[in-house]
Amino acid sequence: MLRRKIESVLTEWKNSKTKKPLVIKGIRQCGKTYIVQKFARENYESVVYMNFILEPDKKSAFTGNIDVDTILLNLSALIPRSRFIKGKTCIILDEIQECREARTALKSFQIDARFDVIATGSLLGVKGYGKGDKTIDAGQDSIPVGYETVVEMYPLDFEEFLWANGINDNVIATVKSCFESETVVPDGIHKVMMELLHRYVIVGGLPDVVNTFLETKNIELTYKVQRNLITEYEEDMVKYADDADKSRIRECFESIPKQLAKENKKFQYSVVRKGGRSSQYVGSIQWLEDAGIAKRCYNTQITELPLEGNSINDSFKLYTTDIGLLVAMLDYGTQADILKGNLLGYKGAIFENLMADFLCKSGQKLYYFQKESGLEVDFLVRYKSECVVLEVKAKSGKTKSLRTVLKNKNVYHVNNAIKLGKYNVGREEEILTVPLYMGFLIKDKLTEVVVPDIDLSLLS
């Protein structure tokens, strides 16, 4: 059984006094169904489960009137022995993107408030619903804005992968402490963490892949599971995309390794297909993002906060959201090369995508900075409330662009940088060097902002 961070999210949701129906979205096969069913079995007296892909007949429960009593009556007829106990029943609507009426009905369940409802969806974005809490017309029905809580779930992140490999919280706490205090990681821990990082690069975080690797330690079998999952994603592209986009989505997806192999990793439509244009493929890339398969990393106009406000919409790199997907798209045998350190030039692309994996799975957006002069830094992040440069080095090397940015503070307004590579922890002036495995720790901590009272007496 894999330990997942979203379990604490589910517990917090259940204990909330004003909870709304919960919608968990994420890439197919990231473990949504398993974790929701497990949570419901452990926390409710009664669980009513339906999967709208495997059981399309259950959609009929949500046709016509969608008041809660009518829905319960319909479900009672469709699901023998189902029990609906006020305050003690969890209703699970799996693959809710297949039943728009069920998504609309979440408003009724929120208003009724007798039962807890959890919905999951692998392809919510690509089925016409959109992202987050925004309302987008979906035929005759729409998202019940204000009546649901949307949470994104990812494949296992590196910390969850460490848990799966038997690394206890004390060891992870030591690594975190070394990062925060900028002190050297003990040699034994450092060696083990680097070895686990290389395994994570090969395996990634999709639960079936992780379980296969842990049970067999067989790279070939692990690779076969990855390839099967990639086939499923490609089948989704054919099944759910508009006819005009089917081949284009797959072309964009399959071009990712080639895009990252270039010296200039900016996504180029001509690499997808000779003569390719933005107008042909921009919707395909959006499809991949909405399905949770890939994420754009936007170039910025300047190295300043807010990064979103300074991003350039048509200048970006494209990474897979899970590092294991990228490696599985490469030649079989790449896995052994990673373990041996024999990747030569392509190693840089892999470890850049690794950093993208770390950032994506912690809920961060991706940004980088590149000028026509050739100056380029790998990532920009908000860290400790300032814009910080991240440089990912697959091997020791010069960081000319990074030093140029730091040297010219009046131009770039960057005071600190983090360089990740095959190092232990150290610092050289404004540059903090850390081992690659510490990439999962780079996230901005939310700080409480207290708004002072206004002295209204000044108006008199």
ROLOKOL-868617 format. One line per 3 residues: their letters; for each residue x, y, z of C-alpha. Coordinates in Angstrom, 2 decimals. Example, Ala and Ser with C-alpha at 12.3 -4.5 7.8 and 13.67 -1.06 7.14 Angstrom:
2
as> 12.30,-4.50,7.80 ~ 13.67,-1.06,7.14
! end
This chain:
460
mlr> 0.00,0.00,0.00 ~ 1.46,3.34,-1.06 ~ 1.32,6.23,1.38
rki> -0.08,9.33,-0.30 ~ -0.13,12.96,0.81 ~ -3.66,13.47,-0.49
esv> -4.91,11.31,2.39 ~ -4.32,14.26,4.74 ~ -6.26,16.48,2.30
lte> -9.17,14.05,2.41 ~ -9.10,13.94,6.22 ~ -9.06,17.72,6.47
wkn> -11.96,17.91,4.01 ~ -14.02,15.38,5.95 ~ -13.48,17.22,9.22
skt> -14.44,20.58,7.74 ~ -17.74,21.91,9.07 ~ -18.65,23.61,5.79
kkp> -17.37,21.07,3.29 ~ -18.56,21.00,-0.28 ~ -18.56,17.98,-2.60
lvi> -14.92,17.22,-3.39 ~ -13.72,16.87,-7.00 ~ -10.30,15.22,-7.43
kgi> -8.81,15.59,-10.89 ~ -5.55,14.30,-12.27 ~ -3.76,12.27,-14.91
rqc> -5.21,8.82,-15.61 ~ -3.76,6.06,-13.38 ~ -2.33,8.40,-10.73
gkt> -4.19,6.51,-7.99 ~ -7.37,8.56,-7.53 ~ -9.84,5.68,-7.43
yiv> -7.80,3.52,-5.08 ~ -7.10,6.24,-2.54 ~ -10.68,7.55,-2.49
qkf> -12.15,4.06,-2.01 ~ -9.64,3.29,0.73 ~ -10.41,6.55,2.52
are> -14.17,6.01,2.27 ~ -14.00,2.42,3.58 ~ -11.97,3.55,6.59
nye> -14.07,6.59,7.47 ~ -17.73,5.89,6.63 ~ -20.32,3.35,7.67
svv> -21.69,3.15,4.13 ~ -19.98,3.69,0.76 ~ -21.90,3.99,-2.52
ymn> -19.56,3.75,-5.50 ~ -20.10,4.09,-9.24 ~ -17.74,4.40,-12.20
fil> -19.32,6.13,-15.19 ~ -16.89,4.53,-17.66 ~ -17.28,0.95,-16.43
epd> -20.96,1.35,-15.48 ~ -22.54,3.75,-18.00 ~ -26.01,2.65,-16.90
kks> -25.49,4.62,-13.67 ~ -25.75,7.85,-15.68 ~ -29.51,7.32,-15.83
aft> -29.74,8.10,-12.10 ~ -28.92,11.71,-12.90 ~ -31.30,12.29,-15.82
gni> -34.45,14.30,-15.37 ~ -34.87,15.85,-11.93 ~ -31.54,16.09,-10.09
dvd> -32.82,16.80,-6.60 ~ -31.10,14.54,-4.07 ~ -34.15,12.45,-3.14
til> -34.79,11.56,-6.79 ~ -31.14,10.67,-7.34 ~ -31.11,8.46,-4.23
lnl> -34.25,6.68,-5.38 ~ -32.68,6.03,-8.78 ~ -29.39,4.83,-7.27
sal> -31.21,2.52,-4.87 ~ -32.78,0.80,-7.87 ~ -29.51,0.64,-9.81
ipr> -27.24,-0.42,-6.92 ~ -28.77,-3.23,-4.83 ~ -28.13,-3.06,-1.07
srf> -26.94,0.53,-1.26 ~ -27.53,2.41,1.99 ~ -27.86,6.15,2.41
ikg> -27.32,7.10,6.07 ~ -27.35,10.76,6.95 ~ -23.86,11.90,7.98
ktc> -22.39,8.41,7.58 ~ -22.47,7.75,3.83 ~ -19.86,8.65,1.24
iil> -21.02,8.70,-2.38 ~ -18.16,8.25,-4.88 ~ -18.71,9.41,-8.47
dei> -15.72,8.01,-10.37 ~ -14.82,9.34,-13.84 ~ -17.43,12.07,-13.45
qec> -16.35,13.70,-16.72 ~ -18.43,10.99,-18.44 ~ -21.65,12.27,-16.85
rea> -22.19,16.02,-17.02 ~ -25.50,15.75,-15.21 ~ -23.75,14.17,-12.21
rta> -21.31,17.09,-12.09 ~ -24.21,19.54,-12.17 ~ -25.95,17.55,-9.41
lks> -23.11,18.32,-6.99 ~ -24.89,21.61,-6.29 ~ -27.94,19.67,-5.10
fqi> -25.80,17.53,-2.79 ~ -24.10,20.64,-1.37 ~ -27.41,22.31,-0.59
dar> -28.90,19.08,0.82 ~ -25.81,18.41,3.00 ~ -26.87,14.97,4.23
fdv> -24.09,13.01,2.51 ~ -20.43,13.44,1.69 ~ -19.69,13.26,-2.04
iat> -16.32,12.69,-3.70 ~ -15.99,12.83,-7.48 ~ -12.91,11.93,-9.49
gsl> -12.04,12.75,-13.07 ~ -9.08,11.90,-15.28 ~ -10.02,14.09,-18.22
lgv> -12.10,16.92,-16.77 ~ -10.33,19.56,-18.82 ~ -10.57,17.81,-22.16
kgy> -14.25,16.96,-21.73 ~ -15.29,20.62,-21.94 ~ -15.32,21.43,-18.25
gkg> -12.20,23.58,-18.00 ~ -9.84,23.98,-15.07 ~ -10.07,24.91,-11.45
dkt> -13.23,26.61,-10.27 ~ -14.03,28.50,-13.48 ~ -17.44,27.94,-15.03
ida> -17.43,26.76,-18.63 ~ -20.59,25.86,-20.45 ~ -20.73,22.13,-21.06
gqd> -23.73,21.64,-23.30 ~ -26.90,22.21,-21.32 ~ -25.12,21.74,-18.01
sip> -22.27,23.57,-16.30 ~ -19.89,23.31,-13.40 ~ -21.62,24.08,-10.10
vgy> -19.38,27.02,-9.26 ~ -19.22,27.71,-5.53 ~ -20.69,24.33,-4.67
etv> -17.63,22.09,-5.01 ~ -13.99,21.97,-3.96 ~ -11.52,21.01,-6.71
vem> -8.19,19.37,-5.81 ~ -5.55,18.22,-8.27 ~ -3.85,14.89,-7.63
ypl> -0.51,13.92,-9.16 ~ 1.48,10.71,-9.46 ~ 3.78,10.04,-6.50
dfe> 6.22,12.85,-5.89 ~ 9.79,12.16,-4.82 ~ 8.99,12.23,-1.10
efl> 6.16,9.73,-1.57 ~ 8.57,7.61,-3.63 ~ 10.98,7.68,-0.69
wan> 8.21,6.47,1.62 ~ 7.41,3.66,-0.82 ~ 11.06,2.58,-0.71
gin> 11.06,2.36,3.08 ~ 12.80,5.65,3.87 ~ 11.49,6.82,7.23
dnv> 10.45,10.32,8.22 ~ 13.56,10.84,10.37 ~ 15.87,10.47,7.36
iat> 13.71,12.82,5.28 ~ 13.64,15.28,8.18 ~ 17.45,15.22,8.23
vks> 17.56,16.04,4.50 ~ 15.06,18.86,4.98 ~ 17.04,20.22,7.91
cfe> 20.28,20.19,5.91 ~ 18.55,22.08,3.10 ~ 17.07,24.73,5.38
set> 20.26,25.21,7.44 ~ 22.56,24.90,4.39 ~ 24.62,22.18,6.03
vvp> 26.24,19.12,4.45 ~ 24.15,15.93,4.26 ~ 25.87,13.01,6.03
dgi> 27.70,10.83,3.47 ~ 25.64,7.69,4.05 ~ 22.32,9.48,3.60
hkv> 23.64,11.44,0.61 ~ 24.74,8.27,-1.20 ~ 21.43,6.48,-0.64
mme> 19.41,9.52,-1.68 ~ 21.33,9.89,-4.94 ~ 20.75,6.22,-5.76
llh> 17.03,6.57,-5.00 ~ 16.88,9.68,-7.15 ~ 18.20,7.75,-10.15
ryv> 15.57,5.08,-9.53 ~ 12.89,7.75,-9.35 ~ 14.05,9.15,-12.70
ivg> 13.60,5.69,-14.24 ~ 10.35,4.76,-12.53 ~ 8.51,8.04,-12.00
glp> 5.46,8.20,-9.77 ~ 2.57,6.40,-11.47 ~ 1.40,3.88,-8.82
dvv> 1.23,0.78,-11.08 ~ 4.76,1.47,-12.27 ~ 6.06,2.07,-8.75
ntf> 4.44,-1.10,-7.42 ~ 5.81,-3.19,-10.29 ~ 9.30,-1.86,-9.65
let> 9.12,-2.41,-5.89 ~ 7.76,-5.95,-6.27 ~ 10.11,-7.13,-9.03
kni> 13.10,-4.76,-9.16 ~ 12.94,-5.66,-12.86 ~ 13.50,-2.71,-15.19
elt> 12.13,-4.52,-18.25 ~ 8.82,-5.33,-16.55 ~ 8.62,-1.78,-15.19
ykv> 9.21,-0.39,-18.67 ~ 6.44,-2.58,-20.12 ~ 3.95,-1.18,-17.58
qrn> 5.02,2.34,-18.50 ~ 4.61,1.66,-22.21 ~ 1.15,0.18,-21.60
lit> 0.13,3.35,-19.75 ~ 1.47,5.52,-22.57 ~ -0.64,3.46,-24.98
eye> -3.69,4.17,-22.81 ~ -2.96,7.90,-22.94 ~ -2.63,7.75,-26.72
edm> -5.93,5.88,-26.93 ~ -7.53,8.68,-24.89 ~ -6.20,11.15,-27.45
vky> -8.09,9.28,-30.15 ~ -11.21,8.65,-28.08 ~ -11.79,12.05,-26.52
add> -10.19,14.62,-28.83 ~ -11.99,16.33,-31.69 ~ -11.38,14.57,-35.01
adk> -9.20,17.37,-36.35 ~ -6.95,17.23,-33.27 ~ -6.48,13.48,-32.82
sri> -3.26,13.10,-34.80 ~ -1.91,16.51,-33.80 ~ -2.14,15.78,-30.07
rec> -0.20,12.57,-30.53 ~ 2.38,14.31,-32.71 ~ 2.95,16.98,-30.03
fes> 3.23,14.34,-27.32 ~ 5.69,12.21,-29.26 ~ 7.82,15.27,-30.09
ipk> 8.60,16.07,-26.44 ~ 11.86,14.04,-26.27 ~ 13.06,15.68,-29.51
qla> 12.14,19.15,-28.27 ~ 14.17,18.65,-25.11 ~ 17.12,17.18,-26.99
ken> 17.76,20.49,-28.78 ~ 20.32,22.98,-27.51 ~ 17.51,25.52,-27.49
kkf> 14.73,23.60,-25.74 ~ 12.01,26.10,-26.65 ~ 9.05,24.24,-28.16
qys> 9.11,24.56,-31.94 ~ 6.16,23.49,-34.08 ~ 8.50,22.71,-36.98
vvr> 9.94,19.89,-34.86 ~ 6.46,18.39,-34.53 ~ 6.03,18.44,-38.30
kgg> 7.91,20.24,-41.03 ~ 6.08,23.48,-41.71 ~ 4.04,23.14,-38.51
rss> 2.44,26.31,-37.15 ~ 1.13,27.49,-33.81 ~ -2.44,27.74,-35.15
qyv> -2.36,24.02,-35.91 ~ -1.01,22.74,-32.61 ~ -1.70,25.16,-29.77
gsi> -4.99,23.41,-28.98 ~ -3.22,20.05,-28.94 ~ -0.77,21.25,-26.31
qwl> -3.66,22.56,-24.23 ~ -5.25,19.10,-24.48 ~ -2.07,17.47,-23.10
eda> -2.03,19.95,-20.22 ~ -5.70,19.46,-19.41 ~ -5.18,15.69,-19.39
gia> -2.32,16.15,-16.91 ~ 0.26,14.58,-19.22 ~ 2.46,17.61,-19.96
krc> 3.10,21.11,-18.66 ~ 4.31,24.25,-20.37 ~ 7.26,26.16,-18.89
ynt> 6.88,29.78,-20.00 ~ 9.66,32.18,-20.87 ~ 9.40,35.50,-19.04
qit> 10.01,39.04,-20.22 ~ 11.97,39.90,-17.08 ~ 13.27,38.09,-14.00
elp> 10.86,39.67,-11.58 ~ 7.73,38.79,-9.64 ~ 4.94,38.19,-10.43
leg> 6.19,35.51,-12.82 ~ 2.75,34.84,-14.29 ~ 2.32,38.52,-15.14
nsi> 5.67,38.60,-16.92 ~ 5.31,35.33,-18.88 ~ 5.30,35.16,-22.69
nds> 2.38,33.05,-23.90 ~ 3.90,31.87,-27.17 ~ 7.40,31.11,-25.88
fkl> 7.66,27.96,-23.81 ~ 9.25,24.57,-23.23 ~ 7.12,21.46,-22.81
ytt> 7.87,18.86,-20.13 ~ 6.10,15.67,-19.09 ~ 4.52,16.08,-15.66
dig> 5.97,12.74,-14.57 ~ 9.67,12.09,-15.21 ~ 9.04,8.36,-15.70
llv> 6.89,9.13,-18.76 ~ 9.73,10.96,-20.49 ~ 12.24,8.18,-19.83
aml> 9.74,5.55,-21.02 ~ 9.40,7.46,-24.31 ~ 13.12,7.00,-24.96
dyg> 14.88,3.87,-26.25 ~ 14.72,0.86,-23.98 ~ 18.11,0.68,-22.33
tqa> 18.07,4.34,-21.33 ~ 17.18,3.18,-17.82 ~ 20.44,1.27,-17.47
dil> 22.32,4.24,-18.91 ~ 20.85,6.50,-16.24 ~ 21.97,4.16,-13.49
kgn> 25.47,4.03,-14.97 ~ 25.68,7.74,-15.78 ~ 26.25,7.13,-19.52
llg> 23.69,9.52,-21.00 ~ 26.13,12.12,-22.31 ~ 24.33,15.16,-23.76
ykg> 20.75,14.00,-23.19 ~ 21.25,13.84,-19.44 ~ 20.66,17.59,-19.25
aif> 17.18,17.24,-20.74 ~ 16.29,14.43,-18.35 ~ 17.37,16.31,-15.25
enl> 15.63,19.50,-16.38 ~ 12.43,17.48,-16.75 ~ 13.13,16.03,-13.31
mad> 13.08,19.54,-11.86 ~ 9.85,20.25,-13.75 ~ 8.43,17.07,-12.17
flc> 9.37,18.34,-8.69 ~ 7.79,21.74,-9.28 ~ 4.62,20.43,-10.96
ksg> 3.91,17.92,-8.21 ~ 4.20,20.62,-5.56 ~ 1.57,22.63,-7.43
qkl> 3.91,25.25,-8.88 ~ 3.78,26.76,-12.37 ~ 6.87,26.59,-14.55
yyf> 8.92,29.53,-15.80 ~ 12.36,30.10,-17.31 ~ 14.27,33.07,-18.76
qke> 15.96,33.31,-22.15 ~ 17.16,36.24,-24.23 ~ 18.02,36.33,-27.92
sgl> 21.63,37.03,-26.90 ~ 21.83,33.44,-25.69 ~ 21.55,34.13,-21.98
evd> 19.33,31.48,-20.42 ~ 18.51,30.16,-16.95 ~ 16.65,26.88,-16.48
flv> 13.88,27.88,-14.06 ~ 12.57,30.87,-12.16 ~ 10.63,30.32,-8.94
ryk> 9.11,32.32,-6.15 ~ 11.14,31.25,-3.12 ~ 11.22,33.00,0.24
sec> 9.06,35.71,-1.34 ~ 11.57,36.67,-4.04 ~ 12.43,35.63,-7.59
vvl> 15.14,32.96,-7.42 ~ 16.99,31.34,-10.33 ~ 17.31,27.54,-10.48
evk> 20.08,25.94,-12.52 ~ 20.03,22.18,-13.03 ~ 23.44,20.71,-13.84
aks> 23.62,17.09,-14.96 ~ 27.38,17.39,-14.55 ~ 29.74,19.95,-13.10
gkt> 30.10,22.87,-15.44 ~ 30.20,26.62,-15.84 ~ 27.11,28.70,-15.16
ksl> 27.89,31.78,-17.23 ~ 24.29,32.93,-17.66 ~ 23.56,32.46,-13.97
rtv> 26.56,34.54,-12.93 ~ 25.67,37.24,-15.46 ~ 22.19,37.53,-13.96
lkn> 23.52,37.71,-10.40 ~ 26.27,40.17,-11.30 ~ 23.88,42.65,-12.92
knv> 21.35,43.14,-10.14 ~ 20.34,46.54,-11.44 ~ 19.19,44.85,-14.67
yhv> 17.81,41.47,-13.53 ~ 16.86,42.20,-9.89 ~ 17.85,38.68,-8.78
nna> 19.72,38.33,-5.49 ~ 19.88,34.55,-5.03 ~ 20.18,31.35,-7.01
ikl> 20.09,27.62,-6.33 ~ 22.25,25.26,-8.37 ~ 21.30,21.58,-8.33
gky> 23.61,18.77,-9.38 ~ 25.86,15.98,-8.17 ~ 26.96,18.05,-5.19
nvg> 26.43,18.05,-1.49 ~ 25.19,21.24,0.16 ~ 27.39,24.31,-0.06
ree> 27.30,28.03,-0.75 ~ 29.37,30.39,-2.86 ~ 28.21,33.93,-2.26
eil> 24.66,34.25,-3.73 ~ 24.63,30.69,-5.10 ~ 23.40,27.84,-2.92
tvp> 24.48,24.47,-4.32 ~ 22.42,21.43,-3.38 ~ 22.13,17.81,-4.53
lym> 19.55,17.13,-7.23 ~ 17.36,15.17,-4.85 ~ 16.68,18.34,-2.83
gfl> 14.72,19.76,-5.74 ~ 11.46,18.55,-4.19 ~ 12.05,20.90,-1.24
ikd> 12.12,24.08,-3.31 ~ 8.76,25.68,-2.71 ~ 7.64,29.00,-1.30
klt> 6.09,28.78,2.13 ~ 2.85,30.69,2.49 ~ 3.20,33.49,5.00
evv> 0.33,35.05,6.85 ~ -0.31,38.62,5.78 ~ -2.13,40.73,8.37
vpd> -3.98,43.73,6.94 ~ -3.89,46.58,9.46 ~ -7.05,48.43,10.43
idl> -7.65,51.80,8.83 ~ -7.90,54.69,11.24 ~ -11.26,56.07,10.12
sll> -10.99,58.90,12.65 ~ -8.68,60.60,10.16 ~ -11.73,61.29,8.02
s> -13.33,63.50,10.65
! end
